[in-house]
């Protein structure tokens, strides 16, 4: 008698939207909370910090990681910006706009909570607020 492999994961085939989580390196400490938040909202999160850490500790050319990041954005249904906007996150937002993908903005409240905000309430890292019109 031939045995058939079985696993509970094989019964979990519900299609969920994929969300790319864009965060500044200054919010790196909060990455796992952002992933947890997305899962609790019913999304399948892609967290670049979870995949590439912070540029793989520079053991590889950063542009290879940027290219991979852009491809992860391509397969995502939405992008969520969590915390202040850095130059890298701003580039991700611009790429999303070119692809006509939805971008949602969230604030980190008291290092514990994530709260959705309007794009005009977002914060920028030093010197970047002059690009707020690019949102």
C-alpha positions as CSV (number, residue, x, y, z in Angstrom):
1,X,0.0,0.0,0.0
2,X,1.4,3.3,-1.1
3,X,1.5,6.1,1.6
4,X,0.4,9.6,0.7
5,X,2.1,12.5,2.3
6,X,-0.2,14.8,4.3
7,X,0.4,18.0,6.1
8,X,-2.0,20.6,7.5
9,X,-0.3,23.3,5.4
10,X,-1.7,21.6,2.3
11,X,-5.2,22.5,3.4
12,X,-4.4,26.2,3.8
13,X,-4.9,27.6,0.2
14,X,-6.7,30.8,0.9
15,X,-5.3,33.5,-1.5
16,X,-4.3,36.6,0.4
17,X,-2.9,39.9,-0.9
18,X,0.9,40.3,-0.7
19,X,2.1,43.5,1.0
20,X,5.6,44.9,0.8
21,X,6.7,46.6,4.0
22,X,8.8,49.7,3.4
23,X,10.7,50.9,6.5
24,X,13.6,53.2,7.2
25,X,16.7,51.6,8.8
26,X,15.9,53.8,11.8
27,X,12.8,51.7,12.3
28,X,14.7,48.4,11.9
29,X,14.0,47.4,15.5
30,X,10.3,47.4,14.6
31,X,10.4,45.0,11.6
32,X,9.0,41.9,13.3
33,X,6.1,44.0,14.7
34,X,5.3,45.2,11.2
35,X,5.3,41.6,9.9
36,X,3.0,40.6,12.8
37,X,0.7,43.5,12.1
38,X,0.4,42.6,8.4
39,X,-0.4,39.0,9.2
40,X,-3.0,40.0,11.7
41,X,-4.6,42.2,9.0
42,X,-4.9,39.1,6.7
43,X,-2.0,39.9,4.4
44,X,1.1,37.9,3.4
45,X,3.9,40.3,4.2
46,X,7.3,40.7,2.4
47,X,9.8,42.4,4.7
48,X,13.0,43.3,3.0
49,X,14.8,43.6,6.4
50,X,13.7,40.1,7.2
51,X,15.1,38.8,3.9
52,X,18.2,41.0,3.3
53,X,18.8,42.2,6.9
54,X,20.5,45.6,6.3
55,X,22.1,45.2,2.9
56,X,23.4,41.8,4.0
57,X,26.0,43.5,6.1
58,X,27.6,44.9,2.8
59,X,28.9,41.5,1.7
60,X,27.3,42.0,-1.6
61,X,26.8,45.1,-3.9
62,X,23.9,47.1,-2.6
63,X,22.5,47.6,-6.1
64,X,21.9,43.8,-6.3
65,X,19.7,44.1,-3.2
66,X,18.0,47.2,-4.6
67,X,17.2,45.3,-7.8
68,X,15.8,42.3,-5.8
69,X,13.8,44.7,-3.7
70,X,12.2,46.3,-6.8
71,X,11.2,42.8,-8.0
72,X,9.6,42.1,-4.6
73,X,7.6,45.3,-5.1
74,X,6.5,44.1,-8.5
75,X,5.0,40.9,-7.1
76,X,3.3,42.7,-4.2
77,X,-0.3,43.9,-4.4
78,X,0.3,46.9,-2.1
79,X,3.1,48.7,-0.3
80,X,2.8,49.7,3.3
81,X,5.1,52.5,4.5
82,X,5.6,52.1,8.2
83,X,7.3,54.9,10.1
84,X,9.3,57.9,8.8
85,X,10.2,58.0,5.1
86,X,13.9,57.5,4.2
87,X,15.4,58.1,0.7
88,X,15.2,54.3,0.0
89,X,11.5,54.2,1.0
90,X,10.8,57.3,-1.1
91,X,12.3,55.5,-4.1
92,X,10.0,52.5,-3.3
93,X,7.0,54.8,-3.2
94,X,7.9,56.3,-6.6
95,X,8.3,52.9,-8.1
96,X,4.8,51.9,-6.7
97,X,3.2,55.0,-8.2
98,X,4.8,54.1,-11.6
99,X,3.2,50.6,-11.3
100,X,-0.1,52.1,-10.1
101,X,0.1,50.0,-6.9
102,X,-1.7,51.2,-3.7
103,X,0.5,52.7,-1.0
104,X,-0.7,53.0,2.5
105,X,1.0,54.9,5.3
106,X,1.4,54.0,9.0
107,X,2.9,55.6,12.0
108,X,4.7,53.8,14.8
109,X,3.1,55.0,18.1
110,X,5.2,54.8,21.3
111,X,7.3,52.0,19.8
112,X,4.4,49.6,20.3
113,X,1.5,50.3,18.0
114,X,0.9,50.8,14.3
115,X,-1.7,53.3,13.2
116,X,-2.7,54.0,9.7
117,X,-2.4,57.7,8.7
118,X,-3.0,59.8,5.7
119,X,0.0,60.5,3.4
120,X,0.0,64.2,4.5
121,X,0.6,63.1,8.1
122,X,3.8,61.1,7.2
123,X,7.1,62.1,8.6
124,X,10.3,62.3,6.6
125,X,13.9,61.8,7.6
126,X,16.0,64.9,7.6
127,X,16.2,66.8,4.4
128,X,13.5,64.7,2.6
129,X,10.3,66.6,3.4
130,X,11.0,68.8,0.3
131,X,9.9,65.7,-1.7
132,X,6.5,65.3,0.0
133,X,4.9,66.1,-3.3
134,X,6.2,62.8,-4.7
135,X,3.9,60.9,-2.4
